[in-house]
Amino acid sequence: MAEALAKRLGNGRVEAWSAGSSALGRIVPETFDVLEEKGISLESHSSKGLRDVPVNDMDVVVGMGCEVVCPVPAGFKGRVIEWNIPDPYGRGLDTFRAVRDLIERQVRSLLSDLLRSQEDPGEKDETNPRQRE
């Protein structure tokens, strides 16, 4: 959900990948359904593991929570954020909708932060390791 929402809401201004530390290997039908309600198709998306995405090249890695540690490669220079999003798997469409809406709010906030810092690169962000002295 996060990748699809970030791509849609980012309007081509960001790159986004979604991957799991233990990928299920398929996208569950409820995810297709709740994103389709927002006009977002997952037809070109697939279930991926961390080895399938360029983690070392990312500026930000977001851990979704679910009591799963998000391992980043040694020497990772980006920022790691934890969102603590509940796992909706097996809990019905209403839970998937609530999780989708929570992820959408988090994605909007992160995009706003990232795009603001791109527009004003001179402003220091003490939470961004790349901008610390």
N, CA, C and O atoms as CSV, one atom per row, in Angstrom:
chain,resi,resn,atom,element,x,y,z
A,1,MET,N,N,0.816,-1.193,0.000
A,1,MET,CA,C,0.000,0.000,0.000
A,1,MET,C,C,0.859,1.257,0.000
A,1,MET,O,O,0.574,2.210,-0.725
A,2,ALA,N,N,1.902,1.256,0.807
A,2,ALA,CA,C,2.728,2.463,0.939
A,2,ALA,C,C,3.392,2.844,-0.378
A,2,ALA,O,O,3.423,4.021,-0.735
A,3,GLU,N,N,3.921,1.869,-1.098
A,3,GLU,CA,C,4.572,2.165,-2.377
A,3,GLU,C,C,3.576,2.779,-3.360
A,3,GLU,O,O,3.863,3.798,-3.989
A,4,ALA,N,N,2.418,2.161,-3.486
A,4,ALA,CA,C,1.416,2.653,-4.429
A,4,ALA,C,C,0.934,4.047,-4.043
A,4,ALA,O,O,0.772,4.909,-4.907
A,5,LEU,N,N,0.707,4.270,-2.767
A,5,LEU,CA,C,0.260,5.592,-2.312
A,5,LEU,C,C,1.351,6.639,-2.513
A,5,LEU,O,O,1.060,7.759,-2.933
A,6,ALA,N,N,2.594,6.290,-2.221
A,6,ALA,CA,C,3.694,7.251,-2.397
A,6,ALA,C,C,3.868,7.608,-3.868
A,6,ALA,O,O,4.102,8.769,-4.204
A,7,LYS,N,N,3.756,6.626,-4.735
A,7,LYS,CA,C,3.892,6.904,-6.174
A,7,LYS,C,C,2.753,7.801,-6.658
A,7,LYS,O,O,2.981,8.741,-7.420
A,8,ARG,N,N,1.544,7.514,-6.222
A,8,ARG,CA,C,0.389,8.318,-6.645
A,8,ARG,C,C,0.482,9.737,-6.079
A,8,ARG,O,O,0.356,10.713,-6.819
A,9,LEU,N,N,0.702,9.847,-4.772
A,9,LEU,CA,C,0.697,11.154,-4.125
A,9,LEU,C,C,1.955,11.962,-4.435
A,9,LEU,O,O,1.934,13.191,-4.375
A,10,GLY,N,N,3.054,11.272,-4.767
A,10,GLY,CA,C,4.296,11.954,-5.091
A,10,GLY,C,C,4.319,12.536,-6.489
A,10,GLY,O,O,5.196,13.338,-6.808
A,11,ASN,N,N,3.376,12.151,-7.325
A,11,ASN,CA,C,3.254,12.701,-8.679
A,11,ASN,C,C,4.577,12.725,-9.440
A,11,ASN,O,O,4.897,13.719,-10.092
A,12,GLY,N,N,5.345,11.642,-9.363
A,12,GLY,CA,C,6.595,11.558,-10.106
A,12,GLY,C,C,7.768,12.288,-9.476
A,12,GLY,O,O,8.861,12.300,-10.042
A,13,ARG,N,N,7.564,12.896,-8.315
A,13,ARG,CA,C,8.647,13.647,-7.666
A,13,ARG,C,C,9.503,12.790,-6.740
A,13,ARG,O,O,10.558,13.233,-6.285
A,14,VAL,N,N,9.055,11.559,-6.456
A,14,VAL,CA,C,9.814,10.655,-5.600
A,14,VAL,C,C,9.790,9.256,-6.204
A,14,VAL,O,O,8.902,8.915,-6.986
A,15,GLU,N,N,10.769,8.465,-5.832
A,15,GLU,CA,C,10.762,7.047,-6.161
A,15,GLU,C,C,10.406,6.304,-4.889
A,15,GLU,O,O,10.822,6.695,-3.798
A,16,ALA,N,N,9.647,5.247,-5.024
A,16,ALA,CA,C,9.231,4.490,-3.846
A,16,ALA,C,C,9.249,3.000,-4.153
A,16,ALA,O,O,8.891,2.572,-5.250
A,17,TRP,N,N,9.667,2.226,-3.175
A,17,TRP,CA,C,9.639,0.772,-3.258
A,17,TRP,C,C,9.078,0.262,-1.946
A,17,TRP,O,O,9.290,0.855,-0.888
A,18,SER,N,N,8.377,-0.819,-2.029
A,18,SER,CA,C,7.871,-1.477,-0.839
A,18,SER,C,C,8.436,-2.881,-0.822
A,18,SER,O,O,8.435,-3.576,-1.839
A,19,ALA,N,N,8.917,-3.293,0.334
A,19,ALA,CA,C,9.476,-4.638,0.457
A,19,ALA,C,C,9.343,-5.088,1.901
A,19,ALA,O,O,9.289,-4.272,2.822
A,20,GLY,N,N,9.293,-6.372,2.077
A,20,GLY,CA,C,9.192,-6.915,3.423
A,20,GLY,C,C,10.436,-7.677,3.821
A,20,GLY,O,O,11.143,-8.223,2.974
A,21,SER,N,N,10.696,-7.708,5.111
A,21,SER,CA,C,11.829,-8.489,5.597
A,21,SER,C,C,11.532,-9.980,5.416
A,21,SER,O,O,12.442,-10.804,5.330
A,22,SER,N,N,10.239,-10.305,5.359
A,22,SER,CA,C,9.811,-11.665,5.078
A,22,SER,C,C,8.598,-11.571,4.162
A,22,SER,O,O,7.456,-11.655,4.614
A,23,ALA,N,N,8.859,-11.396,2.873
A,23,ALA,CA,C,7.790,-11.154,1.899
A,23,ALA,C,C,6.852,-12.347,1.793
A,23,ALA,O,O,7.283,-13.500,1.807
A,24,LEU,N,N,5.558,-12.049,1.688
A,24,LEU,CA,C,4.533,-13.081,1.567
A,24,LEU,C,C,4.606,-13.780,0.208
A,24,LEU,O,O,4.250,-14.953,0.093
A,25,GLY,N,N,5.069,-13.060,-0.821
A,25,GLY,CA,C,5.167,-13.646,-2.153
A,25,GLY,C,C,3.975,-13.338,-3.040
A,25,GLY,O,O,3.959,-13.695,-4.218
A,26,ARG,N,N,2.985,-12.680,-2.476
A,26,ARG,CA,C,1.802,-12.277,-3.244
A,26,ARG,C,C,1.154,-11.101,-2.523
A,26,ARG,O,O,1.334,-10.910,-1.320
A,27,ILE,N,N,0.406,-10.331,-3.275
A,27,ILE,CA,C,-0.369,-9.247,-2.694
A,27,ILE,C,C,-1.766,-9.795,-2.420
A,27,ILE,O,O,-2.398,-10.354,-3.315
A,28,VAL,N,N,-2.241,-9.641,-1.213
A,28,VAL,CA,C,-3.546,-10.211,-0.858
A,28,VAL,C,C,-4.680,-9.419,-1.511
A,28,VAL,O,O,-4.554,-8.212,-1.716
A,29,PRO,N,N,-5.777,-10.087,-1.834
A,29,PRO,CA,C,-6.886,-9.438,-2.542
A,29,PRO,C,C,-7.429,-8.186,-1.841
A,29,PRO,O,O,-7.827,-7.234,-2.512
A,30,GLU,N,N,-7.451,-8.175,-0.530
A,30,GLU,CA,C,-7.971,-7.013,0.195
A,30,GLU,C,C,-7.165,-5.757,-0.096
A,30,GLU,O,O,-7.718,-4.658,-0.131
A,31,THR,N,N,-5.862,-5.912,-0.304
A,31,THR,CA,C,-5.013,-4.760,-0.632
A,31,THR,C,C,-5.411,-4.208,-1.993
A,31,THR,O,O,-5.537,-2.995,-2.162
A,32,PHE,N,N,-5.610,-5.095,-2.964
A,32,PHE,CA,C,-6.091,-4.663,-4.282
A,32,PHE,C,C,-7.407,-3.904,-4.134
A,32,PHE,O,O,-7.590,-2.839,-4.723
A,33,ASP,N,N,-8.325,-4.466,-3.337
A,33,ASP,CA,C,-9.666,-3.889,-3.193
A,33,ASP,C,C,-9.631,-2.493,-2.587
A,33,ASP,O,O,-10.248,-1.573,-3.125
A,34,VAL,N,N,-8.915,-2.319,-1.468
A,34,VAL,CA,C,-8.961,-1.015,-0.786
A,34,VAL,C,C,-8.203,0.064,-1.548
A,34,VAL,O,O,-8.544,1.242,-1.442
A,35,LEU,N,N,-7.188,-0.311,-2.308
A,35,LEU,CA,C,-6.506,0.693,-3.121
A,35,LEU,C,C,-7.313,1.020,-4.371
A,35,LEU,O,O,-7.302,2.157,-4.842
A,36,GLU,N,N,-8.008,0.030,-4.904
A,36,GLU,CA,C,-8.885,0.286,-6.040
A,36,GLU,C,C,-9.975,1.286,-5.659
A,36,GLU,O,O,-10.403,2.082,-6.495
A,37,GLU,N,N,-10.427,1.251,-4.403
A,37,GLU,CA,C,-11.412,2.224,-3.913
A,37,GLU,C,C,-10.879,3.654,-4.012
A,37,GLU,O,O,-11.660,4.602,-4.092
A,38,LYS,N,N,-9.569,3.813,-4.006
A,38,LYS,CA,C,-8.918,5.122,-4.134
A,38,LYS,C,C,-8.480,5.391,-5.581
A,38,LYS,O,O,-7.827,6.397,-5.857
A,39,GLY,N,N,-8.837,4.500,-6.488
A,39,GLY,CA,C,-8.465,4.674,-7.887
A,39,GLY,C,C,-7.036,4.288,-8.189
A,39,GLY,O,O,-6.465,4.746,-9.179
A,40,ILE,N,N,-6.447,3.449,-7.348
A,40,ILE,CA,C,-5.055,3.024,-7.523
A,40,ILE,C,C,-5.020,1.547,-7.898
A,40,ILE,O,O,-5.552,0.700,-7.180
A,41,SER,N,N,-4.391,1.248,-9.027
A,41,SER,CA,C,-4.258,-0.130,-9.490
A,41,SER,C,C,-2.925,-0.705,-9.023
A,41,SER,O,O,-1.903,-0.020,-9.021
A,42,LEU,N,N,-2.955,-1.952,-8.636
A,42,LEU,CA,C,-1.726,-2.651,-8.241
A,42,LEU,C,C,-1.279,-3.662,-9.289
A,42,LEU,O,O,-0.440,-4.518,-9.010
A,43,GLU,N,N,-1.833,-3.567,-10.487
A,43,GLU,CA,C,-1.525,-4.542,-11.529
A,43,GLU,C,C,-0.030,-4.650,-11.824
A,43,GLU,O,O,0.447,-5.740,-12.141
A,44,SER,N,N,0.716,-3.559,-11.730
A,44,SER,CA,C,2.152,-3.604,-12.032
A,44,SER,C,C,3.004,-3.856,-10.781
A,44,SER,O,O,4.232,-3.861,-10.863
A,45,HIS,N,N,2.374,-4.061,-9.646
A,45,HIS,CA,C,3.097,-4.257,-8.393
A,45,HIS,C,C,3.251,-5.747,-8.083
A,45,HIS,O,O,2.502,-6.590,-8.577
A,46,SER,N,N,4.249,-6.038,-7.250
A,46,SER,CA,C,4.455,-7.419,-6.823
A,46,SER,C,C,4.976,-7.421,-5.399
A,46,SER,O,O,5.478,-6.410,-4.908
A,47,SER,N,N,4.855,-8.550,-4.750
A,47,SER,CA,C,5.404,-8.737,-3.412
A,47,SER,C,C,6.922,-8.883,-3.548
A,47,SER,O,O,7.407,-9.692,-4.339
A,48,LYS,N,N,7.669,-8.085,-2.763
A,48,LYS,CA,C,9.129,-8.097,-2.865
A,48,LYS,C,C,9.760,-8.216,-1.476
A,48,LYS,O,O,9.180,-7.795,-0.474
A,49,GLY,N,N,10.943,-8.789,-1.443
A,49,GLY,CA,C,11.738,-8.821,-0.231
A,49,GLY,C,C,12.771,-7.708,-0.264
A,49,GLY,O,O,12.967,-7.080,-1.304
A,50,LEU,N,N,13.428,-7.455,0.846
A,50,LEU,CA,C,14.418,-6.380,0.919
A,50,LEU,C,C,15.555,-6.554,-0.070
A,50,LEU,O,O,16.143,-5.568,-0.513
A,51,ARG,N,N,15.871,-7.778,-0.421
A,51,ARG,CA,C,16.946,-8.023,-1.393
A,51,ARG,C,C,16.552,-7.624,-2.810
A,51,ARG,O,O,17.401,-7.540,-3.697
A,52,ASP,N,N,15.257,-7.378,-3.019
A,52,ASP,CA,C,14.748,-7.053,-4.354
A,52,ASP,C,C,14.688,-5.552,-4.638
A,52,ASP,O,O,14.321,-5.145,-5.740
A,53,VAL,N,N,15.043,-4.734,-3.655
A,53,VAL,CA,C,14.963,-3.279,-3.824
A,53,VAL,C,C,16.311,-2.647,-3.447
A,53,VAL,O,O,17.058,-3.228,-2.660
A,54,PRO,N,N,16.632,-1.468,-3.995
A,54,PRO,CA,C,17.945,-0.839,-3.768
A,54,PRO,C,C,18.033,-0.067,-2.440
A,54,PRO,O,O,18.170,1.156,-2.442
A,55,VAL,N,N,17.955,-0.768,-1.335
A,55,VAL,CA,C,17.924,-0.135,-0.009
A,55,VAL,C,C,19.106,0.808,0.193
A,55,VAL,O,O,18.928,1.915,0.701
A,56,ASN,N,N,20.305,0.392,-0.193
A,56,ASN,CA,C,21.494,1.220,0.044
A,56,ASN,C,C,21.453,2.557,-0.683
A,56,ASN,O,O,22.139,3.497,-0.282
A,57,ASP,N,N,20.667,2.655,-1.738
A,57,ASP,CA,C,20.579,3.892,-2.512
A,57,ASP,C,C,19.463,4.819,-2.030
A,57,ASP,O,O,19.292,5.907,-2.580
A,58,MET,N,N,18.717,4.417,-1.034
A,58,MET,CA,C,17.562,5.195,-0.582
A,58,MET,C,C,17.955,6.299,0.383
A,58,MET,O,O,18.923,6.176,1.134
A,59,ASP,N,N,17.191,7.376,0.350
A,59,ASP,CA,C,17.380,8.468,1.307
A,59,ASP,C,C,16.635,8.189,2.607
A,59,ASP,O,O,17.080,8.583,3.685
A,60,VAL,N,N,15.500,7.507,2.495
A,60,VAL,CA,C,14.655,7.214,3.653
A,60,VAL,C,C,14.162,5.782,3.556
A,60,VAL,O,O,13.716,5.335,2.498
A,61,VAL,N,N,14.245,5.070,4.663
A,61,VAL,CA,C,13.643,3.746,4.778
A,61,VAL,C,C,12.620,3.835,5.897
A,61,VAL,O,O,12.919,4.304,6.995
A,62,VAL,N,N,11.409,3.379,5.604
A,62,VAL,CA,C,10.331,3.416,6.591
A,62,VAL,C,C,10.026,1.998,7.040
A,62,VAL,O,O,9.690,1.133,6.230
A,63,GLY,N,N,10.147,1.772,8.342
A,63,GLY,CA,C,9.716,0.506,8.933
A,63,GLY,C,C,8.247,0.639,9.281
A,63,GLY,O,O,7.842,1.613,9.914
A,64,MET,N,N,7.458,-0.321,8.877
A,64,MET,CA,C,6.017,-0.230,9.099
A,64,MET,C,C,5.610,-0.666,10.500
A,64,MET,O,O,4.497,-0.380,10.940
A,65,GLY,N,N,6.493,-1.349,11.194
A,65,GLY,CA,C,6.144,-1.797,12.540
A,65,GLY,C,C,5.796,-3.262,12.544
A,65,GLY,O,O,6.572,-4.095,12.075
A,66,CYS,N,N,4.635,-3.580,13.072
A,66,CYS,CA,C,4.153,-4.960,13.151
A,66,CYS,C,C,5.128,-5.842,13.927
A,66,CYS,O,O,5.207,-7.049,13.694
A,67,GLU,N,N,5.862,-5.235,14.842
A,67,GLU,CA,C,6.841,-5.947,15.666
A,67,GLU,C,C,7.917,-6.638,14.836
A,67,GLU,O,O,8.472,-7.657,15.247
A,68,VAL,N,N,8.206,-6.071,13.658
A,68,VAL,CA,C,9.244,-6.601,12.778
A,68,VAL,C,C,10.347,-5.557,12.675
A,68,VAL,O,O,10.078,-4.390,12.388
A,69,VAL,N,N,11.573,-5.969,12.906
A,69,VAL,CA,C,12.704,-5.061,12.782
A,69,VAL,C,C,13.037,-4.906,11.304
A,69,VAL,O,O,13.098,-5.886,10.562
A,70,CYS,N,N,13.251,-3.660,10.890
A,70,CYS,CA,C,13.590,-3.392,9.488
A,70,CYS,C,C,15.108,-3.322,9.373
A,70,CYS,O,O,15.704,-2.301,9.716
A,71,PRO,N,N,15.738,-4.385,8.900
A,71,PRO,CA,C,17.198,-4.388,8.808
A,71,PRO,C,C,17.682,-3.555,7.619
A,71,PRO,O,O,17.260,-3.771,6.483
A,72,VAL,N,N,18.559,-2.617,7.895
A,72,VAL,CA,C,19.163,-1.840,6.813
A,72,VAL,C,C,20.616,-2.279,6.682
A,72,VAL,O,O,21.219,-2.725,7.658
A,73,PRO,N,N,21.177,-2.159,5.495
A,73,PRO,CA,C,22.556,-2.606,5.289
A,73,PRO,C,C,23.548,-1.813,6.139
A,73,PRO,O,O,23.327,-0.641,6.443
A,74,ALA,N,N,24.633,-2.467,6.512
A,74,ALA,CA,C,25.704,-1.773,7.231
A,74,ALA,C,C,26.175,-0.610,6.378
A,74,ALA,O,O,26.340,-0.748,5.166
A,75,GLY,N,N,26.389,0.517,7.000
A,75,GLY,CA,C,26.853,1.690,6.281
A,75,GLY,C,C,25.746,2.497,5.628
A,75,GLY,O,O,26.031,3.457,4.913
A,76,PHE,N,N,24.490,2.135,5.854
A,76,PHE,CA,C,23.370,2.881,5.281
A,76,PHE,C,C,23.430,4.331,5.734
A,76,PHE,O,O,23.531,4.603,6.931
A,77,LYS,N,N,23.369,5.263,4.792
A,77,LYS,CA,C,23.562,6.680,5.097
A,77,LYS,C,C,22.252,7.473,5.193
A,77,LYS,O,O,22.263,8.650,5.554
A,78,GLY,N,N,21.141,6.835,4.872
A,78,GLY,CA,C,19.859,7.526,4.889
A,78,GLY,C,C,19.243,7.587,6.267
A,78,GLY,O,O,19.878,7.279,7.275
A,79,ARG,N,N,17.995,7.991,6.280
A,79,ARG,CA,C,17.226,8.139,7.513
A,79,ARG,C,C,16.283,6.947,7.641
A,79,ARG,O,O,15.687,6.517,6.654
A,80,VAL,N,N,16.147,6.414,8.847
A,80,VAL,CA,C,15.222,5.318,9.119
A,80,VAL,C,C,14.100,5.868,9.994
A,80,VAL,O,O,14.345,6.499,11.022
A,81,ILE,N,N,12.871,5.617,9.565
A,81,ILE,CA,C,11.683,6.078,10.274
A,81,ILE,C,C,10.831,4.864,10.611
A,81,ILE,O,O,10.721,3.938,9.808
A,82,GLU,N,N,10.233,4.864,11.787
A,82,GLU,CA,C,9.303,3.794,12.170
A,82,GLU,C,C,7.901,4.369,12.263
A,82,GLU,O,O,7.682,5.369,12.947
A,83,TRP,N,N,6.942,3.740,11.574
A,83,TRP,CA,C,5.569,4.221,11.585
A,83,TRP,C,C,4.650,3.429,12.496
A,83,TRP,O,O,3.590,3.932,12.869
A,84,ASN,N,N,5.010,2.224,12.865
A,84,ASN,CA,C,4.189,1.405,13.753
A,84,ASN,C,C,2.766,1.208,13.213
A,84,ASN,O,O,1.788,1.494,13.903
A,85,ILE,N,N,2.665,0.728,11.999
A,85,ILE,CA,C,1.395,0.474,11.323
A,85,ILE,C,C,0.944,-0.959,11.649
A,85,ILE,O,O,1.725,-1.898,11.493
A,86,PRO,N,N,-0.298,-1.136,12.096
A,86,PRO,CA,C,-0.758,-2.509,12.376
A,86,PRO,C,C,-0.876,-3.330,11.092
A,86,PRO,O,O,-1.176,-2.789,10.028
A,87,ASP,N,N,-0.645,-4.615,11.196
A,87,ASP,CA,C,-0.760,-5.520,10.057
A,87,ASP,C,C,-2.229,-5.903,9.879
A,87,ASP,O,O,-2.822,-6.490,10.783
A,88,PRO,N,N,-2.823,-5.582,8.733
A,88,PRO,CA,C,-4.242,-5.889,8.543
A,88,PRO,C,C,-4.523,-7.320,8.079
A,88,PRO,O,O,-5.681,-7.732,8.001
A,89,TYR,N,N,-3.475,-8.070,7.776
A,89,TYR,CA,C,-3.632,-9.399,7.182
A,89,TYR,C,C,-4.596,-10.265,8.004
A,89,TYR,O,O,-4.415,-10.455,9.207
A,90,GLY,N,N,-5.615,-10.780,7.325
A,90,GLY,CA,C,-6.563,-11.683,7.961
A,90,GLY,C,C,-7.596,-11.000,8.838
A,90,GLY,O,O,-8.299,-11.671,9.593
A,91,ARG,N,N,-7.702,-9.685,8.755
A,91,ARG,CA,C,-8.605,-8.965,9.667
A,91,ARG,C,C,-9.788,-8.293,8.986
A,91,ARG,O,O,-10.523,-7.560,9.648
A,92,GLY,N,N,-10.000,-8.507,7.712
A,92,GLY,CA,C,-11.180,-7.990,7.034
A,92,GLY,C,C,-10.988,-6.634,6.386
A,92,GLY,O,O,-10.031,-5.914,6.670
A,93,LEU,N,N,-11.927,-6.305,5.503
A,93,LEU,CA,C,-11.823,-5.084,4.695
A,93,LEU,C,C,-11.839,-3.803,5.519
A,93,LEU,O,O,-11.134,-2.855,5.176
A,94,ASP,N,N,-12.616,-3.746,6.591
A,94,ASP,CA,C,-12.655,-2.523,7.401
A,94,ASP,C,C,-11.279,-2.223,8.002
A,94,ASP,O,O,-10.863,-1.066,8.062
A,95,THR,N,N,-10.590,-3.249,8.438
A,95,THR,CA,C,-9.236,-3.052,8.982
A,95,THR,C,C,-8.284,-2.641,7.876
A,95,THR,O,O,-7.449,-1.761,8.082
A,96,PHE,N,N,-8.389,-3.260,6.704
A,96,PHE,CA,C,-7.547,-2.872,5.568
A,96,PHE,C,C,-7.784,-1.407,5.201
A,96,PHE,O,O,-6.837,-0.683,4.893
A,97,ARG,N,N,-9.047,-0.969,5.233
A,97,ARG,CA,C,-9.344,0.444,4.933
A,97,ARG,C,C,-8.724,1.370,5.972
A,97,ARG,O,O,-8.141,2.396,5.624
A,98,ALA,N,N,-8.848,1.010,7.236
A,98,ALA,CA,C,-8.282,1.849,8.304
A,98,ALA,C,C,-6.763,1.933,8.169
A,98,ALA,O,O,-6.181,3.005,8.338
A,99,VAL,N,N,-6.123,0.806,7.867
A,99,VAL,CA,C,-4.669,0.790,7.687
A,99,VAL,C,C,-4.284,1.588,6.445
A,99,VAL,O,O,-3.311,2.342,6.478
A,100,ARG,N,N,-5.027,1.436,5.354
A,100,ARG,CA,C,-4.777,2.222,4.139
A,100,ARG,C,C,-4.827,3.721,4.449
A,100,ARG,O,O,-3.958,4.478,4.017
A,101,ASP,N,N,-5.840,4.139,5.194
A,101,ASP,CA,C,-5.993,5.555,5.511
A,101,ASP,C,C,-4.874,6.053,6.422
A,101,ASP,O,O,-4.409,7.183,6.272
A,102,LEU,N,N,-4.440,5.218,7.361
A,102,LEU,CA,C,-3.320,5.574,8.231
A,102,LEU,C,C,-2.034,5.704,7.415
A,102,LEU,O,O,-1.279,6.660,7.590
A,103,ILE,N,N,-1.790,4.747,6.530
A,103,ILE,CA,C,-0.600,4.812,5.671
A,103,ILE,C,C,-0.668,6.048,4.785
A,103,ILE,O,O,0.344,6.723,4.596
A,104,GLU,N,N,-1.833,6.355,4.241
A,104,GLU,CA,C,-1.966,7.540,3.391
A,104,GLU,C,C,-1.605,8.813,4.159
A,104,GLU,O,O,-0.903,9.672,3.625
A,105,ARG,N,N,-2.073,8.946,5.399
A,105,ARG,CA,C,-1.715,10.129,6.205
A,105,ARG,C,C,-0.209,10.198,6.443
A,105,ARG,O,O,0.385,11.273,6.355
A,106,GLN,N,N,0.403,9.070,6.740
A,106,GLN,CA,C,1.842,9.029,6.984
A,106,GLN,C,C,2.626,9.368,5.712
A,106,GLN,O,O,3.607,10.111,5.759
A,107,VAL,N,N,2.192,8.823,4.590
A,107,VAL,CA,C,2.854,9.098,3.311
A,107,VAL,C,C,2.742,10.576,2.968
A,107,VAL,O,O,3.724,11.194,2.559
A,108,ARG,N,N,1.554,11.146,3.130
A,108,ARG,CA,C,1.374,12.579,2.852
A,108,ARG,C,C,2.309,13.426,3.708
A,108,ARG,O,O,2.925,14.370,3.212
A,109,SER,N,N,2.414,13.094,4.972
A,109,SER,CA,C,3.288,13.843,5.879
A,109,SER,C,C,4.753,13.711,5.470
A,109,SER,O,O,5.478,14.705,5.431
A,110,LEU,N,N,5.190,12.501,5.167
A,110,LEU,CA,C,6.574,12.284,4.754
A,110,LEU,C,C,6.868,12.999,3.442
A,110,LEU,O,O,7.911,13.638,3.307
A,111,LEU,N,N,5.961,12.899,2.476
A,111,LEU,CA,C,6.170,13.597,1.205
A,111,LEU,C,C,6.273,15.100,1.418
A,111,LEU,O,O,7.120,15.756,0.811
A,112,SER,N,N,5.434,15.638,2.257
A,112,SER,CA,C,5.483,17.065,2.550
A,112,SER,C,C,6.844,17.444,3.126
A,112,SER,O,O,7.436,18.447,2.727
A,113,ASP,N,N,7.331,16.643,4.057
A,113,ASP,CA,C,8.641,16.879,4.672
A,113,ASP,C,C,9.761,16.785,3.636
A,113,ASP,O,O,10.636,17.649,3.583
A,114,LEU,N,N,9.732,15.742,2.819
A,114,LEU,CA,C,10.788,15.542,1.819
A,114,LEU,C,C,10.777,16.639,0.764
A,114,LEU,O,O,11.829,17.161,0.395
A,115,LEU,N,N,9.614,16.983,0.288
A,115,LEU,CA,C,9.528,17.998,-0.760
A,115,LEU,C,C,9.876,19.380,-0.223
A,115,LEU,O,O,10.461,20.190,-0.942
A,116,ARG,N,N,9.526,19.660,1.025
A,116,ARG,CA,C,9.899,20.934,1.650
A,116,ARG,C,C,11.414,21.035,1.783
A,116,ARG,O,O,11.987,22.094,1.524
A,117,SER,N,N,12.069,19.948,2.183
A,117,SER,CA,C,13.528,19.993,2.327
A,117,SER,C,C,14.221,20.063,0.968
A,117,SER,O,O,15.332,20.587,0.883
A,118,GLN,N,N,13.598,19.552,-0.097
A,118,GLN,CA,C,14.155,19.690,-1.449
A,118,GLN,C,C,14.070,21.135,-1.919
A,118,GLN,O,O,14.973,21.633,-2.591
A,119,GLU,N,N,12.971,21.809,-1.559
A,119,GLU,CA,C,12.781,23.199,-1.972
A,119,GLU,C,C,13.697,24.144,-1.215
A,119,GLU,O,O,14.103,25.173,-1.754
A,120,ASP,N,N,14.031,23.809,0.035
A,120,ASP,CA,C,14.870,24.661,0.867
A,120,ASP,C,C,16.050,23.851,1.404
A,120,ASP,O,O,16.103,23.551,2.596
A,121,PRO,N,N,17.001,23.493,0.525
A,121,PRO,CA,C,18.110,22.631,0.951
A,121,PRO,C,C,19.035,23.288,1.961
A,121,PRO,O,O,19.815,22.589,2.607
A,122,GLY,N,N,18.981,24.598,2.123
A,122,GLY,CA,C,19.844,25.273,3.086
A,122,GLY,C,C,19.386,25.125,4.517
A,122,GLY,O,O,20.162,25.349,5.446
A,123,GLU,N,N,18.122,24.746,4.708
A,123,GLU,CA,C,17.594,24.589,6.049
A,123,GLU,C,C,18.045,23.256,6.617
A,123,GLU,O,O,17.842,22.213,5.996
A,124,LYS,N,N,18.656,23.285,7.797
A,124,LYS,CA,C,19.152,22.052,8.412
A,124,LYS,C,C,18.018,21.285,9.065
A,124,LYS,O,O,17.131,21.869,9.688
A,125,ASP,N,N,18.056,19.988,8.917
A,125,ASP,CA,C,17.115,19.092,9.570
A,125,ASP,C,C,17.952,18.187,10.454
A,125,ASP,O,O,18.662,17.312,9.959
A,126,GLU,N,N,17.873,18.393,11.751
A,126,GLU,CA,C,18.715,17.641,12.675
A,126,GLU,C,C,18.362,16.156,12.714
A,126,GLU,O,O,19.152,15.355,13.214
A,127,THR,N,N,17.188,15.768,12.196
A,127,THR,CA,C,16.840,14.354,12.170
A,127,THR,C,C,17.397,13.650,10.948
A,127,THR,O,O,17.333,12.425,10.856
A,128,ASN,N,N,17.950,14.420,9.997
A,128,ASN,CA,C,18.484,13.824,8.776
A,128,ASN,C,C,19.982,13.690,8.915
A,128,ASN,O,O,20.691,14.696,8.953
A,129,PRO,N,N,20.490,12.444,8.994
A,129,PRO,CA,C,21.926,12.245,9.186
A,129,PRO,C,C,22.771,12.874,8.102
A,129,PRO,O,O,23.922,13.230,8.355
A,130,ARG,N,N,22.234,13.024,6.890
A,130,ARG,CA,C,23.007,13.598,5.800
A,130,ARG,C,C,23.212,15.092,5.984
A,130,ARG,O,O,24.086,15.679,5.346
A,131,GLN,N,N,22.411,15.722,6.858
A,131,GLN,CA,C,22.535,17.153,7.039
A,131,GLN,C,C,23.221,17.533,8.354
A,131,GLN,O,O,23.425,18.715,8.628
A,132,ARG,N,N,23.571,16.553,9.152
A,132,ARG,CA,C,24.257,16.853,10.412
A,132,ARG,C,C,25.705,17.211,10.150
A,132,ARG,O,O,26.303,16.743,9.181
A,133,GLU,N,N,26.261,18.034,11.004
A,133,GLU,CA,C,27.678,18.384,10.878
A,133,GLU,C,C,28.495,17.625,11.891
A,133,GLU,O,O,29.714,17.784,11.944
